[in-house]
Amino acid sequence: MTIPELVAPAGNFTKLKIALAYGADAVYAGVNDFSLRSRTAREFNYESFEEAIRYTHARNKKIYATLNGFHLSGQLEGLKKHILKLKAMQPDAFIVSSVGAMSLVRELAPEIPLHISTQANVLNYLDARVYKEMGAKRVVIARELGLRDARMLKENCDIELEAFIHGSMCFAYSGRCLISSVQSGRMSNRGSCANDCRFSYELYAKNPENGVLFRLEEDESGTHIFNSKDLNLCSHIQKIMQENCIHAFKIEGRTKSEYYVALTVRTYKMAIRDALAGEFEAARYEKEIRTLASRGFTDGYLIARPLDRQDTQNHTTSLEQGSHRVQGLIEDGEFFKCKGRIVLGESYEILAPLDAKLQPCDNEIGRIYKGEGGYFVEFKKLIAKNNKEFSEIHSGNENPIKMPARTCEFCFLRKEL
């Protein structure tokens, strides 16, 4: 059984650090308007992106730069300058969608490996062979591709395959959506999708003879007619690994929260380790994943044919609450920032990276103890870094609050709802 690379989203520098801390082998990120998350990518400028590359490489991890938008002719001169700037920073690969962008990378930065984005919609080994002949090292397979076809592709083309295992699913085939462009003028394939598929809609029927418009009555299913559930393959990681055809597992979510990045990376890293050790427990990973808010979950198409899927849409709502809510983030191991509500005398679970070593303690500030399922903290005092004391704190409070003892960087305090 091969060990897959776990590739995580990095919407900004903090999320990149969290992804690496929680076990990602590689991250993907972009700068300004040349990737499919251009609004989020603005949190990386050239200076911070170069720093992020140094930070990642110092930890012997990889970072892939996204160039996976579809570019107009007027953008190409800017794209050339962009590629040259990134080339000097030495990312571990460029992720591209269009053959034009691919040819530019081959011309301007031939030493940087090329990964073909899922937007290129690679479904078979003939397409993969063409991309390999053009210089690609890896293909991120189309989300509509099944595991059997992925194995056939790998058997007939010696190229690395990367597959999405978790995250948002697009209503349109391979992300080829025009709804956002029509309704808001924001072009989804150029990085500014407004997520119109998540909105609620009302349906009407018009009589062409008299122009009368009838509103169609809805039942309890609701009106979210375009809303896709989120992909969740944590229960199937062992099965996918046993096929020995997927080189890298990819998590979607550069616009998602810090907790989402930590929780998904941690859970899938746990599933991979357990599969290798012969200790795979699907229920354990499902329980963790369901602490996240989501649109509901589906196992998508990798392990089942699209025509067999009847559970890929959530017609009721575009957001379902997870089982837990984040109450704090411990950035430096010593102080935390409140993300919800912290009160004296209540217990909060500490979510930490898999290899973190937490030590129990009991002192005047509070206690850290091992309970069922992990470690917990209970505060006797809430003392800020400036020594101000609070009886309780809420998310609007920006004061760093002292922990009873040092834990580790990027731990989360969470509470079951």
TORKOL-4160 file (C-alpha; in steps of 0.2 Angstrom, whole numbers, padded with zeros to 4 digits, m for minus):
417
<pt num="1" X="0000" Y="0000" Z="0000"/>
<pt num="2" X="0007" Y="0017" Z="m0005"/>
<pt num="3" X="0008" Y="0032" Z="0006"/>
<pt num="4" X="m0001" Y="0046" Z="m0002"/>
<pt num="5" X="0004" Y="0064" Z="0000"/>
<pt num="6" X="m0009" Y="0074" Z="0009"/>
<pt num="7" X="m0011" Y="0091" Z="0000"/>
<pt num="8" X="m0020" Y="0105" Z="0010"/>
<pt num="9" X="m0027" Y="0122" Z="0006"/>
<pt num="10" X="m0018" Y="0138" Z="0011"/>
<pt num="11" X="m0029" Y="0153" Z="0010"/>
<pt num="12" X="m0017" Y="0164" Z="0019"/>
<pt num="13" X="m0001" Y="0162" Z="0029"/>
<pt num="14" X="m0009" Y="0157" Z="0046"/>
<pt num="15" X="m0019" Y="0143" Z="0037"/>
<pt num="16" X="m0003" Y="0137" Z="0029"/>
<pt num="17" X="0005" Y="0136" Z="0046"/>
<pt num="18" X="m0010" Y="0127" Z="0053"/>
<pt num="19" X="m0010" Y="0115" Z="0038"/>
<pt num="20" X="0008" Y="0110" Z="0040"/>
<pt num="21" X="0007" Y="0109" Z="0059"/>
<pt num="22" X="m0008" Y="0097" Z="0058"/>
<pt num="23" X="0001" Y="0085" Z="0046"/>
<pt num="24" X="0000" Y="0091" Z="0028"/>
<pt num="25" X="0014" Y="0085" Z="0017"/>
<pt num="26" X="0011" Y="0099" Z="0005"/>
<pt num="27" X="0000" Y="0115" Z="0003"/>
<pt num="28" X="m0007" Y="0124" Z="m0012"/>
<pt num="29" X="m0009" Y="0143" Z="m0013"/>
<pt num="30" X="m0009" Y="0158" Z="m0025"/>
<pt num="31" X="m0006" Y="0176" Z="m0027"/>
<pt num="32" X="m0018" Y="0189" Z="m0034"/>
<pt num="33" X="m0029" Y="0186" Z="m0050"/>
<pt num="34" X="m0021" Y="0171" Z="m0058"/>
<pt num="35" X="m0029" Y="0157" Z="m0048"/>
<pt num="36" X="m0046" Y="0151" Z="m0045"/>
<pt num="37" X="m0047" Y="0159" Z="m0028"/>
<pt num="38" X="m0042" Y="0176" Z="m0032"/>
<pt num="39" X="m0051" Y="0185" Z="m0018"/>
<pt num="40" X="m0044" Y="0174" Z="m0005"/>
<pt num="41" X="m0027" Y="0174" Z="m0014"/>
<pt num="42" X="m0025" Y="0193" Z="m0011"/>
<pt num="43" X="m0021" Y="0188" Z="0007"/>
<pt num="44" X="m0004" Y="0182" Z="m0001"/>
<pt num="45" X="0006" Y="0196" Z="m0009"/>
<pt num="46" X="0023" Y="0192" Z="m0017"/>
<pt num="47" X="0033" Y="0196" Z="m0001"/>
<pt num="48" X="0022" Y="0185" Z="0010"/>
<pt num="49" X="0021" Y="0171" Z="m0003"/>
<pt num="50" X="0040" Y="0171" Z="m0004"/>
<pt num="51" X="0041" Y="0170" Z="0015"/>
<pt num="52" X="0028" Y="0156" Z="0015"/>
<pt num="53" X="0039" Y="0146" Z="0003"/>
<pt num="54" X="0054" Y="0148" Z="0014"/>
<pt num="55" X="0043" Y="0143" Z="0029"/>
<pt num="56" X="0037" Y="0127" Z="0021"/>
<pt num="57" X="0054" Y="0122" Z="0014"/>
<pt num="58" X="0062" Y="0124" Z="0031"/>
<pt num="59" X="0050" Y="0111" Z="0037"/>
<pt num="60" X="0054" Y="0099" Z="0023"/>
<pt num="61" X="0036" Y="0101" Z="0016"/>
<pt num="62" X="0031" Y="0106" Z="m0002"/>
<pt num="63" X="0021" Y="0121" Z="m0008"/>
<pt num="64" X="0012" Y="0122" Z="m0025"/>
<pt num="65" X="0008" Y="0138" Z="m0033"/>
<pt num="66" X="m0009" Y="0140" Z="m0042"/>
<pt num="67" X="m0010" Y="0147" Z="m0059"/>
<pt num="68" X="m0026" Y="0138" Z="m0063"/>
<pt num="69" X="m0037" Y="0152" Z="m0069"/>
<pt num="70" X="m0043" Y="0154" Z="m0087"/>
<pt num="71" X="m0034" Y="0170" Z="m0094"/>
<pt num="72" X="m0040" Y="0182" Z="m0107"/>
<pt num="73" X="m0027" Y="0189" Z="m0120"/>
<pt num="74" X="m0026" Y="0206" Z="m0111"/>
<pt num="75" X="m0019" Y="0196" Z="m0095"/>
<pt num="76" X="m0006" Y="0187" Z="m0103"/>
<pt num="77" X="0008" Y="0199" Z="m0102"/>
<pt num="78" X="0004" Y="0201" Z="m0083"/>
<pt num="79" X="0004" Y="0182" Z="m0082"/>
<pt num="80" X="0022" Y="0181" Z="m0089"/>
<pt num="81" X="0028" Y="0193" Z="m0076"/>
<pt num="82" X="0019" Y="0184" Z="m0063"/>
<pt num="83" X="0027" Y="0167" Z="m0068"/>
<pt num="84" X="0044" Y="0175" Z="m0068"/>
<pt num="85" X="0042" Y="0182" Z="m0050"/>
<pt num="86" X="0036" Y="0165" Z="m0044"/>
<pt num="87" X="0049" Y="0156" Z="m0053"/>
<pt num="88" X="0062" Y="0165" Z="m0043"/>
<pt num="89" X="0054" Y="0160" Z="m0026"/>
<pt num="90" X="0056" Y="0141" Z="m0032"/>
<pt num="91" X="0039" Y="0134" Z="m0027"/>
<pt num="92" X="0038" Y="0115" Z="m0029"/>
<pt num="93" X="0026" Y="0115" Z="m0043"/>
<pt num="94" X="0014" Y="0126" Z="m0053"/>
<pt num="95" X="m0004" Y="0120" Z="m0054"/>
<pt num="96" X="m0012" Y="0125" Z="m0071"/>
<pt num="97" X="m0028" Y="0123" Z="m0081"/>
<pt num="98" X="m0025" Y="0129" Z="m0098"/>
<pt num="99" X="m0013" Y="0123" Z="m0111"/>
<pt num="100" X="m0008" Y="0141" Z="m0114"/>
<pt num="101" X="m0003" Y="0144" Z="m0096"/>
<pt num="102" X="0006" Y="0127" Z="m0097"/>
<pt num="103" X="0016" Y="0132" Z="m0112"/>
<pt num="104" X="0021" Y="0148" Z="m0104"/>
<pt num="105" X="0027" Y="0139" Z="m0088"/>
<pt num="106" X="0037" Y="0127" Z="m0099"/>
<pt num="107" X="0045" Y="0142" Z="m0108"/>
<pt num="108" X="0049" Y="0153" Z="m0093"/>
<pt num="109" X="0051" Y="0141" Z="m0079"/>
<pt num="110" X="0056" Y="0124" Z="m0086"/>
<pt num="111" X="0064" Y="0119" Z="m0070"/>
<pt num="112" X="0047" Y="0120" Z="m0060"/>
<pt num="113" X="0036" Y="0104" Z="m0061"/>
<pt num="114" X="0019" Y="0106" Z="m0068"/>
<pt num="115" X="0003" Y="0099" Z="m0061"/>
<pt num="116" X="m0013" Y="0099" Z="m0071"/>
<pt num="117" X="m0028" Y="0106" Z="m0062"/>
<pt num="118" X="m0044" Y="0097" Z="m0060"/>
<pt num="119" X="m0052" Y="0111" Z="m0071"/>
<pt num="120" X="m0043" Y="0103" Z="m0086"/>
<pt num="121" X="m0055" Y="0088" Z="m0084"/>
<pt num="122" X="m0044" Y="0074" Z="m0086"/>
<pt num="123" X="m0054" Y="0058" Z="m0088"/>
<pt num="124" X="m0044" Y="0046" Z="m0097"/>
<pt num="125" X="m0026" Y="0040" Z="m0100"/>
<pt num="126" X="m0025" Y="0047" Z="m0118"/>
<pt num="127" X="m0028" Y="0065" Z="m0111"/>
<pt num="128" X="m0015" Y="0061" Z="m0097"/>
<pt num="129" X="m0002" Y="0055" Z="m0110"/>
<pt num="130" X="m0004" Y="0071" Z="m0119"/>
<pt num="131" X="m0001" Y="0082" Z="m0104"/>
<pt num="132" X="0014" Y="0071" Z="m0099"/>
<pt num="133" X="0021" Y="0074" Z="m0116"/>
<pt num="134" X="0019" Y="0092" Z="m0114"/>
<pt num="135" X="0029" Y="0091" Z="m0098"/>
<pt num="136" X="0017" Y="0087" Z="m0084"/>
<pt num="137" X="0022" Y="0078" Z="m0068"/>
<pt num="138" X="0005" Y="0076" Z="m0060"/>
<pt num="139" X="m0013" Y="0077" Z="m0065"/>
<pt num="140" X="m0027" Y="0082" Z="m0053"/>
<pt num="141" X="m0040" Y="0070" Z="m0060"/>
<pt num="142" X="m0058" Y="0076" Z="m0064"/>
<pt num="143" X="m0069" Y="0075" Z="m0049"/>
<pt num="144" X="m0082" Y="0065" Z="m0059"/>
<pt num="145" X="m0069" Y="0051" Z="m0062"/>
<pt num="146" X="m0072" Y="0035" Z="m0053"/>
<pt num="147" X="m0058" Y="0024" Z="m0044"/>
<pt num="148" X="m0059" Y="0010" Z="m0057"/>
<pt num="149" X="m0056" Y="0023" Z="m0071"/>
<pt num="150" X="m0042" Y="0031" Z="m0061"/>
<pt num="151" X="m0033" Y="0014" Z="m0059"/>
<pt num="152" X="m0035" Y="0011" Z="m0078"/>
<pt num="153" X="m0028" Y="0028" Z="m0081"/>
<pt num="154" X="m0013" Y="0025" Z="m0070"/>
<pt num="155" X="m0010" Y="0008" Z="m0078"/>
<pt num="156" X="m0009" Y="0016" Z="m0095"/>
<pt num="157" X="0001" Y="0032" Z="m0091"/>
<pt num="158" X="0015" Y="0034" Z="m0080"/>
<pt num="159" X="0010" Y="0050" Z="m0072"/>
<pt num="160" X="0006" Y="0055" Z="m0054"/>
<pt num="161" X="m0012" Y="0056" Z="m0050"/>
<pt num="162" X="m0020" Y="0068" Z="m0037"/>
<pt num="163" X="m0038" Y="0067" Z="m0031"/>
<pt num="164" X="m0050" Y="0077" Z="m0021"/>
<pt num="165" X="m0055" Y="0068" Z="m0005"/>
<pt num="166" X="m0064" Y="0082" Z="0004"/>
<pt num="167" X="m0072" Y="0099" Z="0002"/>
<pt num="168" X="m0085" Y="0109" Z="m0008"/>
<pt num="169" X="m0093" Y="0101" Z="m0023"/>
<pt num="170" X="m0098" Y="0112" Z="m0038"/>
<pt num="171" X="m0115" Y="0111" Z="m0045"/>
<pt num="172" X="m0108" Y="0112" Z="m0063"/>
<pt num="173" X="m0098" Y="0098" Z="m0072"/>
<pt num="174" X="m0080" Y="0101" Z="m0068"/>
<pt num="175" X="m0083" Y="0118" Z="m0062"/>
<pt num="176" X="m0089" Y="0125" Z="m0079"/>
<pt num="177" X="m0102" Y="0136" Z="m0072"/>
<pt num="178" X="m0109" Y="0152" Z="m0079"/>
<pt num="179" X="m0123" Y="0156" Z="m0066"/>
<pt num="180" X="m0111" Y="0168" Z="m0057"/>
<pt num="181" X="m0107" Y="0177" Z="m0073"/>
<pt num="182" X="m0125" Y="0179" Z="m0078"/>
<pt num="183" X="m0132" Y="0185" Z="m0061"/>
<pt num="184" X="m0118" Y="0195" Z="m0054"/>
<pt num="185" X="m0105" Y="0197" Z="m0068"/>
<pt num="186" X="m0092" Y="0188" Z="m0057"/>
<pt num="187" X="m0083" Y="0175" Z="m0068"/>
<pt num="188" X="m0081" Y="0158" Z="m0059"/>
<pt num="189" X="m0067" Y="0152" Z="m0070"/>
<pt num="190" X="m0057" Y="0167" Z="m0067"/>
<pt num="191" X="m0057" Y="0167" Z="m0049"/>
<pt num="192" X="m0072" Y="0177" Z="m0043"/>
<pt num="193" X="m0087" Y="0165" Z="m0041"/>
<pt num="194" X="m0101" Y="0172" Z="m0031"/>
<pt num="195" X="m0107" Y="0155" Z="m0026"/>
<pt num="196" X="m0124" Y="0158" Z="m0033"/>
<pt num="197" X="m0128" Y="0139" Z="m0033"/>
<pt num="198" X="m0129" Y="0140" Z="m0014"/>
<pt num="199" X="m0143" Y="0153" Z="m0015"/>
<pt num="200" X="m0161" Y="0149" Z="m0012"/>
<pt num="201" X="m0173" Y="0151" Z="m0028"/>
<pt num="202" X="m0191" Y="0151" Z="m0031"/>
<pt num="203" X="m0198" Y="0142" Z="m0046"/>
<pt num="204" X="m0211" Y="0149" Z="m0058"/>
<pt num="205" X="m0221" Y="0143" Z="m0073"/>
<pt num="206" X="m0226" Y="0154" Z="m0087"/>
<pt num="207" X="m0241" Y="0152" Z="m0099"/>
<pt num="208" X="m0234" Y="0157" Z="m0116"/>
<pt num="209" X="m0252" Y="0160" Z="m0123"/>
<pt num="210" X="m0257" Y="0173" Z="m0110"/>
<pt num="211" X="m0242" Y="0178" Z="m0101"/>
<pt num="212" X="m0248" Y="0172" Z="m0084"/>
<pt num="213" X="m0235" Y="0168" Z="m0071"/>
<pt num="214" X="m0238" Y="0154" Z="m0058"/>
<pt num="215" X="m0227" Y="0152" Z="m0043"/>
<pt num="216" X="m0223" Y="0133" Z="m0040"/>
<pt num="217" X="m0227" Y="0128" Z="m0023"/>
<pt num="218" X="m0213" Y="0120" Z="m0013"/>
<pt num="219" X="m0214" Y="0106" Z="0000"/>
<pt num="220" X="m0202" Y="0103" Z="0014"/>
<pt num="221" X="m0187" Y="0100" Z="0002"/>
<pt num="222" X="m0185" Y="0119" Z="0001"/>
<pt num="223" X="m0178" Y="0129" Z="m0014"/>
<pt num="224" X="m0159" Y="0126" Z="m0014"/>
<pt num="225" X="m0161" Y="0117" Z="m0031"/>
<pt num="226" X="m0142" Y="0119" Z="m0036"/>
<pt num="227" X="m0134" Y="0116" Z="m0019"/>
<pt num="228" X="m0121" Y="0102" Z="m0019"/>
<pt num="229" X="m0117" Y="0093" Z="m0003"/>
<pt num="230" X="m0098" Y="0093" Z="0002"/>
<pt num="231" X="m0087" Y="0079" Z="m0003"/>
<pt num="232" X="m0082" Y="0068" Z="0012"/>
<pt num="233" X="m0071" Y="0052" Z="0008"/>
<pt num="234" X="m0064" Y="0049" Z="0026"/>
<pt num="235" X="m0073" Y="0033" Z="0027"/>
<pt num="236" X="m0065" Y="0026" Z="0011"/>
<pt num="237" X="m0047" Y="0031" Z="0013"/>
<pt num="238" X="m0041" Y="0013" Z="0016"/>
<pt num="239" X="m0051" Y="0007" Z="0000"/>
<pt num="240" X="m0043" Y="0021" Z="m0010"/>
<pt num="241" X="m0026" Y="0018" Z="m0004"/>
<pt num="242" X="m0027" Y="m0001" Z="m0007"/>
<pt num="243" X="m0029" Y="0003" Z="m0026"/>
<pt num="244" X="m0012" Y="0010" Z="m0026"/>
<pt num="245" X="m0016" Y="0022" Z="m0040"/>
<pt num="246" X="m0018" Y="0039" Z="m0031"/>
<pt num="247" X="m0002" Y="0048" Z="m0027"/>
<pt num="248" X="m0009" Y="0063" Z="m0018"/>
<pt num="249" X="m0025" Y="0066" Z="m0008"/>
<pt num="250" X="m0031" Y="0084" Z="m0010"/>
<pt num="251" X="m0042" Y="0094" Z="0002"/>
<pt num="252" X="m0052" Y="0108" Z="m0005"/>
<pt num="253" X="m0055" Y="0124" Z="0005"/>
<pt num="254" X="m0044" Y="0140" Z="0003"/>
<pt num="255" X="m0059" Y="0151" Z="0008"/>
<pt num="256" X="m0063" Y="0139" Z="0023"/>
<pt num="257" X="m0059" Y="0143" Z="0041"/>
<pt num="258" X="m0043" Y="0140" Z="0051"/>
<pt num="259" X="m0052" Y="0126" Z="0061"/>
<pt num="260" X="m0058" Y="0118" Z="0045"/>
<pt num="261" X="m0040" Y="0117" Z="0039"/>
<pt num="262" X="m0034" Y="0110" Z="0055"/>
<pt num="263" X="m0048" Y="0097" Z="0057"/>
<pt num="264" X="m0048" Y="0090" Z="0040"/>
<pt num="265" X="m0029" Y="0089" Z="0039"/>
<pt num="266" X="m0029" Y="0080" Z="0056"/>
<pt num="267" X="m0043" Y="0068" Z="0052"/>
<pt num="268" X="m0036" Y="0063" Z="0035"/>
<pt num="269" X="m0019" Y="0061" Z="0042"/>
<pt num="270" X="m0026" Y="0050" Z="0055"/>
<pt num="271" X="m0035" Y="0039" Z="0043"/>
<pt num="272" X="m0019" Y="0037" Z="0032"/>
<pt num="273" X="m0009" Y="0032" Z="0047"/>
<pt num="274" X="m0022" Y="0020" Z="0053"/>
<pt num="275" X="m0024" Y="0012" Z="0036"/>
<pt num="276" X="m0005" Y="0009" Z="0035"/>
<pt num="277" X="m0005" Y="0002" Z="0052"/>
<pt num="278" X="m0020" Y="m0009" Z="0049"/>
<pt num="279" X="m0030" Y="0000" Z="0062"/>
<pt num="280" X="m0043" Y="0009" Z="0051"/>
<pt num="281" X="m0059" Y="0015" Z="0060"/>
<pt num="282" X="m0071" Y="0024" Z="0049"/>
<pt num="283" X="m0083" Y="0029" Z="0062"/>
<pt num="284" X="m0069" Y="0038" Z="0071"/>
<pt num="285" X="m0065" Y="0049" Z="0057"/>
<pt num="286" X="m0083" Y="0052" Z="0053"/>
<pt num="287" X="m0086" Y="0058" Z="0070"/>
<pt num="288" X="m0072" Y="0071" Z="0069"/>
<pt num="289" X="m0077" Y="0077" Z="0052"/>
<pt num="290" X="m0095" Y="0080" Z="0058"/>
<pt num="291" X="m0089" Y="0093" Z="0070"/>
<pt num="292" X="m0087" Y="0104" Z="0055"/>
<pt num="293" X="m0101" Y="0115" Z="0048"/>
<pt num="294" X="m0105" Y="0109" Z="0031"/>
<pt num="295" X="m0118" Y="0108" Z="0017"/>
<pt num="296" X="m0121" Y="0090" Z="0022"/>
<pt num="297" X="m0109" Y="0076" Z="0015"/>
<pt num="298" X="m0108" Y="0065" Z="0000"/>
<pt num="299" X="m0095" Y="0052" Z="m0005"/>
<pt num="300" X="m0096" Y="0060" Z="m0022"/>
<pt num="301" X="m0090" Y="0050" Z="m0038"/>
<pt num="302" X="m0073" Y="0043" Z="m0034"/>
<pt num="303" X="m0079" Y="0027" Z="m0026"/>
<pt num="304" X="m0096" Y="0026" Z="m0035"/>
<pt num="305" X="m0102" Y="0030" Z="m0053"/>
<pt num="306" X="m0111" Y="0047" Z="m0055"/>
<pt num="307" X="m0127" Y="0038" Z="m0061"/>
<pt num="308" X="m0128" Y="0028" Z="m0045"/>
<pt num="309" X="m0127" Y="0044" Z="m0034"/>
<pt num="310" X="m0144" Y="0050" Z="m0027"/>
<pt num="311" X="m0137" Y="0060" Z="m0012"/>
<pt num="312" X="m0126" Y="0073" Z="m0019"/>
<pt num="313" X="m0138" Y="0088" Z="m0016"/>
<pt num="314" X="m0144" Y="0097" Z="m0001"/>
<pt num="315" X="m0161" Y="0105" Z="m0006"/>
<pt num="316" X="m0165" Y="0111" Z="0011"/>
<pt num="317" X="m0151" Y="0123" Z="0016"/>
<pt num="318" X="m0134" Y="0129" Z="0011"/>
<pt num="319" X="m0126" Y="0127" Z="0028"/>
<pt num="320" X="m0128" Y="0114" Z="0042"/>
<pt num="321" X="m0121" Y="0116" Z="0059"/>
<pt num="322" X="m0107" Y="0104" Z="0065"/>
<pt num="323" X="m0107" Y="0095" Z="0081"/>
<pt num="324" X="m0094" Y="0107" Z="0089"/>
<pt num="325" X="m0091" Y="0125" Z="0089"/>
<pt num="326" X="m0074" Y="0133" Z="0090"/>
<pt num="327" X="m0071" Y="0144" Z="0106"/>
<pt num="328" X="m0053" Y="0149" Z="0105"/>
<pt num="329" X="m0037" Y="0147" Z="0095"/>
<pt num="330" X="m0020" Y="0145" Z="0104"/>
<pt num="331" X="m0008" Y="0153" Z="0092"/>
<pt num="332" X="0008" Y="0152" Z="0101"/>
<pt num="333" X="0005" Y="0139" Z="0114"/>
<pt num="334" X="0004" Y="0151" Z="0129"/>
<pt num="335" X="m0011" Y="0163" Z="0125"/>
<pt num="336" X="m0027" Y="0160" Z="0115"/>
<pt num="337" X="m0038" Y="0172" Z="0106"/>
<pt num="338" X="m0057" Y="0170" Z="0109"/>
<pt num="339" X="m0067" Y="0164" Z="0094"/>
<pt num="340" X="m0084" Y="0161" Z="0103"/>
<pt num="341" X="m0087" Y="0162" Z="0122"/>
<pt num="342" X="m0076" Y="0156" Z="0137"/>
<pt num="343" X="m0083" Y="0156" Z="0154"/>
<pt num="344" X="m0076" Y="0151" Z="0171"/>
<pt num="345" X="m0078" Y="0133" Z="0177"/>
<pt num="346" X="m0083" Y="0125" Z="0160"/>
<pt num="347" X="m0073" Y="0112" Z="0151"/>
<pt num="348" X="m0067" Y="0115" Z="0133"/>
<pt num="349" X="m0059" Y="0101" Z="0123"/>
<pt num="350" X="m0041" Y="0105" Z="0116"/>
<pt num="351" X="m0039" Y="0100" Z="0098"/>
<pt num="352" X="m0020" Y="0098" Z="0095"/>
<pt num="353" X="m0010" Y="0091" Z="0081"/>
<pt num="354" X="m0008" Y="0072" Z="0081"/>
<pt num="355" X="0009" Y="0072" Z="0088"/>
<pt num="356" X="0007" Y="0085" Z="0100"/>
<pt num="357" X="0012" Y="0081" Z="0118"/>
<pt num="358" X="0000" Y="0090" Z="0131"/>
<pt num="359" X="0004" Y="0089" Z="0149"/>
<pt num="360" X="m0009" Y="0089" Z="0163"/>
<pt num="361" X="m0008" Y="0103" Z="0176"/>
<pt num="362" X="m0019" Y="0111" Z="0190"/>
<pt num="363" X="m0015" Y="0129" Z="0196"/>
<pt num="364" X="m0023" Y="0145" Z="0200"/>
<pt num="365" X="m0027" Y="0149" Z="0182"/>
<pt num="366" X="m0035" Y="0133" Z="0178"/>
<pt num="367" X="m0032" Y="0115" Z="0174"/>
<pt num="368" X="m0028" Y="0104" Z="0159"/>
<pt num="369" X="m0033" Y="0086" Z="0161"/>
<pt num="370" X="m0036" Y="0071" Z="0151"/>
<pt num="371" X="m0054" Y="0066" Z="0148"/>
<pt num="372" X="m0064" Y="0054" Z="0137"/>
<pt num="373" X="m0058" Y="0057" Z="0119"/>
<pt num="374" X="m0043" Y="0069" Z="0123"/>
<pt num="375" X="m0037" Y="0083" Z="0133"/>
<pt num="376" X="m0048" Y="0097" Z="0141"/>
<pt num="377" X="m0045" Y="0114" Z="0149"/>
<pt num="378" X="m0056" Y="0122" Z="0163"/>
<pt num="379" X="m0052" Y="0140" Z="0168"/>
<pt num="380" X="m0052" Y="0147" Z="0186"/>
<pt num="381" X="m0046" Y="0164" Z="0180"/>
<pt num="382" X="m0046" Y="0173" Z="0163"/>
<pt num="383" X="m0031" Y="0184" Z="0163"/>
<pt num="384" X="m0026" Y="0194" Z="0148"/>
<pt num="385" X="m0008" Y="0197" Z="0142"/>
<pt num="386" X="m0009" Y="0214" Z="0149"/>
<pt num="387" X="m0014" Y="0207" Z="0166"/>
<pt num="388" X="m0032" Y="0212" Z="0165"/>
<pt num="389" X="m0044" Y="0199" Z="0172"/>
<pt num="390" X="m0061" Y="0194" Z="0165"/>
<pt num="391" X="m0076" Y="0184" Z="0172"/>
<pt num="392" X="m0080" Y="0178" Z="0154"/>
<pt num="393" X="m0075" Y="0183" Z="0137"/>
<pt num="394" X="m0083" Y="0183" Z="0119"/>
<pt num="395" X="m0076" Y="0183" Z="0102"/>
<pt num="396" X="m0076" Y="0202" Z="0101"/>
<pt num="397" X="m0062" Y="0203" Z="0114"/>
<pt num="398" X="m0045" Y="0204" Z="0105"/>
<pt num="399" X="m0035" Y="0202" Z="0121"/>
<pt num="400" X="m0024" Y="0186" Z="0121"/>
<pt num="401" X="m0029" Y="0176" Z="0136"/>
<pt num="402" X="m0016" Y="0165" Z="0146"/>
<pt num="403" X="m0018" Y="0146" Z="0146"/>
<pt num="404" X="m0015" Y="0137" Z="0163"/>
<pt num="405" X="0001" Y="0129" Z="0155"/>
<pt num="406" X="0010" Y="0130" Z="0138"/>
<pt num="407" X="0002" Y="0118" Z="0125"/>
<pt num="408" X="0008" Y="0120" Z="0107"/>
<pt num="409" X="0005" Y="0131" Z="0092"/>
<pt num="410" X="m0012" Y="0132" Z="0084"/>
<pt num="411" X="m0022" Y="0122" Z="0096"/>
<pt num="412" X="m0041" Y="0125" Z="0096"/>
<pt num="413" X="m0053" Y="0126" Z="0110"/>
<pt num="414" X="m0069" Y="0118" Z="0105"/>
<pt num="415" X="m0086" Y="0114" Z="0114"/>
<pt num="416" X="m0099" Y="0101" Z="0109"/>
<pt num="417" X="m0116" Y="0110" Z="0105"/>
